[in-house]
Amino acid sequence: MADPHHAPADHDAYQHGSMEIEEQKATWELFGALTKWGSLAVAAIVLLLTVWFMPNGGFVPAAISAIVVSAVGWWFLRDKPAAH
C-alpha cells in the first residue's frame, strides 16, 4: 500500500489537462443520448396508453397522438448541424 505521507516525485506529479478523457467523453455523450431518446420513448408510450384506455378512447386516436408526439420530439431533440 502506498504511503500517504510520501510526497510524489516531480516527474510523478499530475499535470492538469494531461489525462486522456476520450472514453469518458464518449460515455457521457452516450448517457445523454440514451436519456434524451429514452425520455421521448417513455413519453410516447405513456401518452399512447393513457389515450387508449381513457373513457371513450381508442387505439387509433392513441396511436395518432403518440406518433405526433414522437415526430415533434424527434424534430426538437435531433442533432442540429453546427453553426458556421
VOPAGU-2260 file (C-alpha; in pm, 1 decimal, decimal comma):
REM VOPAGU-2260
SITE   aa  ch    i         X         Y         Z
SITE  MET   A    0       0,0       0,0       0,0
SITE  ALA   A    1     125,0     346,9     -82,1
SITE  ASP   A    2     247,6     565,8     196,8
SITE  PRO   A    3       5,0     864,5     219,7
SITE  HIS   A    4     276,4    1076,6     379,6
SITE  HIS   A    5     526,3    1022,4      99,2
SITE  ALA   A    6     540,8    1318,3    -137,7
SITE  PRO   A    7     545,1    1215,6    -504,7
SITE  ALA   A    8     848,3    1296,7    -713,1
SITE  ASP   A    9     812,3    1584,9    -957,1
SITE  HIS   A   10     802,0    1350,1   -1257,6
SITE  ASP   A   11     513,1    1153,3   -1095,5
SITE  ALA   A   12     301,2    1460,6   -1021,3
SITE  TYR   A   13     -27,1    1501,0   -1204,6
SITE  GLN   A   14     -25,6    1766,2   -1473,2
SITE  HIS   A   15    -366,1    1934,0   -1518,8
SITE  GLY   A   16    -509,8    1860,1   -1861,3
SITE  SER   A   17    -275,0    1573,8   -1944,0
SITE  MET   A   18    -517,0    1285,0   -1887,4
SITE  GLU   A   19    -681,3    1113,5   -2185,9
SITE  ILE   A   20   -1058,5    1159,2   -2148,9
SITE  GLU   A   21   -1196,5    1038,5   -2482,4
SITE  GLU   A   22   -1361,6     734,7   -2323,9
SITE  GLN   A   23   -1522,8     945,0   -2051,7
SITE  LYS   A   24   -1649,9    1191,0   -2312,1
SITE  ALA   A   25   -1792,8     907,5   -2522,1
SITE  THR   A   26   -1961,9     756,0   -2217,1
SITE  TRP   A   27   -2113,5    1090,6   -2119,7
SITE  GLU   A   28   -2240,4    1152,8   -2473,7
SITE  LEU   A   29   -2394,7     802,5   -2482,9
SITE  PHE   A   30   -2560,9     861,7   -2144,8
SITE  GLY   A   31   -2702,7    1192,4   -2267,6
SITE  ALA   A   32   -2835,1    1040,2   -2589,8
SITE  LEU   A   33   -2994,6     744,1   -2411,6
SITE  THR   A   34   -3154,9     976,1   -2158,3
SITE  LYS   A   35   -3287,2    1208,5   -2427,9
SITE  TRP   A   36   -3429,6     943,3   -2658,8
SITE  GLY   A   37   -3542,4     717,8   -2373,7
SITE  SER   A   38   -3742,3    1003,5   -2222,9
SITE  LEU   A   39   -3912,8    1064,4   -2556,3
SITE  ALA   A   40   -3997,0     693,2   -2588,2
SITE  VAL   A   41   -4141,7     680,8   -2235,6
SITE  ALA   A   42   -4349,6     994,0   -2301,2
SITE  ALA   A   43   -4489,0     848,7   -2624,5
SITE  ILE   A   44   -4574,1     514,8   -2459,6
SITE  VAL   A   45   -4741,0     681,5   -2160,4
SITE  LEU   A   46   -4945,1     902,3   -2395,0
SITE  LEU   A   47   -5042,5     602,2   -2608,7
SITE  LEU   A   48   -5162,9     401,9   -2309,5
SITE  THR   A   49   -5339,3     698,2   -2146,6
SITE  VAL   A   50   -5539,6     790,6   -2455,9
SITE  TRP   A   51   -5606,5     427,4   -2544,7
SITE  PHE   A   52   -5753,8     331,1   -2206,5
SITE  MET   A   53   -5930,4     656,2   -2115,0
SITE  PRO   A   54   -6312,1     656,3   -2124,7
SITE  ASN   A   55   -6427,1     690,1   -2487,9
SITE  GLY   A   56   -6067,0     646,8   -2602,0
SITE  GLY   A   57   -5942,9     411,6   -2865,4
SITE  PHE   A   58   -5634,8     274,3   -3029,5
SITE  VAL   A   59   -5645,9     492,1   -3341,1
SITE  PRO   A   60   -5651,5     829,9   -3159,1
SITE  ALA   A   61   -5389,8     696,8   -2917,7
SITE  ALA   A   62   -5160,6     587,7   -3199,9
SITE  ILE   A   63   -5204,5     916,8   -3384,4
SITE  SER   A   64   -5125,0    1122,3   -3074,1
SITE  ALA   A   65   -4821,0     906,9   -2990,2
SITE  ILE   A   66   -4690,4     936,0   -3346,9
SITE  VAL   A   67   -4736,9    1313,9   -3342,8
SITE  VAL   A   68   -4555,9    1348,0   -3009,1
SITE  SER   A   69   -4276,5    1121,5   -3134,5
SITE  ALA   A   70   -4235,1    1323,0   -3454,6
SITE  VAL   A   71   -4235,6    1659,1   -3275,7
SITE  GLY   A   72   -3999,8    1524,2   -3010,3
SITE  TRP   A   73   -3764,0    1387,9   -3275,8
SITE  TRP   A   74   -3766,7    1726,7   -3450,2
SITE  PHE   A   75   -3668,0    1914,6   -3135,2
SITE  LEU   A   76   -3424,4    1655,2   -2995,0
SITE  ARG   A   77   -3231,9    1571,7   -3312,8
SITE  ASP   A   78   -2871,6    1682,0   -3350,4
SITE  LYS   A   79   -2857,4    2021,6   -3513,1
SITE  PRO   A   80   -2585,2    2099,8   -3767,6
SITE  ALA   A   81   -2300,1    2305,6   -3629,1
SITE  ALA   A   82   -2323,0    2678,7   -3695,3
SITE  HIS   A   83   -2054,8    2821,4   -3920,3
